[in-house]
Amino acid sequence: MSSSQINPPPRLLMGPGPINADPRVLRAMSAQLVGQYDPSMTGYMNEVMELYRGVFKTTNDATLLVDGTSRAGIEAALISLIEPGAKVLVPIFGRFGHLLKEIAVRAGAEVAVREKAWGQVFTPEEIEQAILEEQPALLALVQGDTSTTMNQPLQDIGAICRAHGVLFYTDVTASLAGNEFRADDWGIDAVTAGLQKCLGGPSGSAPISLSERAVQVIRSRRHVEEGIADGTQGRGRRIASNYFDLAMILDYWGPQRLNHHTEATSMLYGARECARLLLEEGIDAAITRHQLHGAAMLAGVQGLGLNVFGDIAHKMNNVVAVHIPDGIDGDAARQAMLEDFGIEIGTSFGPLHGKVWRIGTMGYNARKDAVLLTLAALEQVLRAGGADLTPGGGVGAATEVYQDATAQGSPR
Ligand SMILES: *Cc1c(COP(=O)(O)O)cnc(C)c1O
């Protein structure tokens, strides 16, 4: 067997994630390791906590990283918050709602679901009605679901949950930094994310923040040494995972620094730089940037004559889904985008499989050059596939969006 040094082909990743990492994040990740309890390392951990309080817009003490991809954060939150037998309500409007349901079932919850047709979101009234009917201990709800590109409004849900004594968990992996999110103002008890969408990093670290109410629930399930030894203490209530036991992870990140896992140092360097980049730009400016390039991509695909999937009024800023035109082979077109232009766009899952492409404009790739290149390439691929298009219609429509923004004095 022979192998050569890693040398991936140059690609522009314009799918629903992952996207190209910001070079600053890659540089941070190449820094040398230090020991787990080296004062510089514990200092970096404290900085990461403070940086992600800024990112999530929270004062939650319990703001840290779970090591693993975004679903590690989801699993840690759900398995630590859900006591076996507890009722959990999951409103599902796409693939990641189904994932929350599956993880809640594995955590031993009695799960109730409500489902929306793909391409739509829930109203606060619908969620409140479901809460009244089901009386759950926990509501688990995705914010941006890349499978449908929809962005579920969350701002009124926290108050509803408080009024009914329900804990509120949300997965903001796909939406954070590209769409508004405010953990404290919106009454969020637990929130998890990942780096590979609008934060401009690689997957492999899951920022998480927990309200004091959530921390109390988790700490009440903390198993003492004797409990582990004789198997009695906390039986039935003990968190059913060691790796994802947030009570232990909190003790590791807290002032006691009780040993748990070895922190994934290089990922922590990367996560730290992602947050620094975002806060340096300003969260509002980053959202405006995602709005601008998302609007340009939307106008561009429409300029190519493509039909957009879903309720555009609730579309995330950072991803658009378009119907694959009749007569075009969706997989062959994606392959031509990759082979001829080095550009990756996304396929789809479930009910949308084979019907739509998903095109992202997120993080480091929420840029004018990336948008215009993708539209120019897509036009060529569609024409080669036999589509009858106005030449330059995609780039032209996107350019108009940029010109309007410049006229209005919008940055970038
Ligand atoms: C992309 C995405 C994830 C990704 O999870 P990974 O474990 O990092 O693959 C999770 N949740 C949502 C809503 C997403 O869009």
The ligand as an SDF file (V2000), in Angstrom:
LIG
                    3D

 15 15  0  0  0  0  0  0  0  0999 V2000
  -25.6870   20.4780    9.4380 C   0  0  0  0  0  0  0  0  0  0  0  0
  -26.4990   20.2750   10.6560 C   0  0  0  0  0  0  0  0  0  0  0  0
  -26.0440   19.4510   11.7030 C   0  0  0  0  0  0  0  0  0  0  0  0
  -24.7360   18.7200   11.5300 C   0  0  0  0  0  0  0  0  0  0  0  0
  -24.4650   17.7450   12.4710 O   0  0  0  0  0  0  0  0  0  0  0  0
  -23.0350   17.0520   12.4080 P   0  0  0  0  0  0  0  0  0  0  0  0
  -23.0150   16.0870   13.5160 O   0  0  0  0  0  0  0  0  0  0  0  0
  -22.0050   18.1210   12.5630 O   0  0  0  0  0  0  0  0  0  0  0  0
  -22.9440   16.4040   11.0620 O   0  0  0  0  0  0  0  0  0  0  0  0
  -26.8130   19.3570   12.8480 C   0  0  0  0  0  0  0  0  0  0  0  0
  -27.9870   20.0180   12.9560 N   0  0  0  0  0  0  0  0  0  0  0  0
  -28.4540   20.8010   11.9580 C   0  0  0  0  0  0  0  0  0  0  0  0
  -29.7450   21.5200   12.1200 C   0  0  0  0  0  0  0  0  0  0  0  0
  -27.7210   20.9370   10.7770 C   0  0  0  0  0  0  0  0  0  0  0  0
  -28.1720   21.6830    9.7610 O   0  0  0  0  0  0  0  0  0  0  0  0
  1  2  1  0
  2  3  1  0
  2 14  2  0
  3  4  1  0
  3 10  2  0
  4  5  1  0
  5  6  1  0
  6  7  2  0
  6  8  1  0
  6  9  1  0
 10 11  1  0
 11 12  2  0
 12 13  1  0
 12 14  1  0
 14 15  1  0
M  END
$$$$
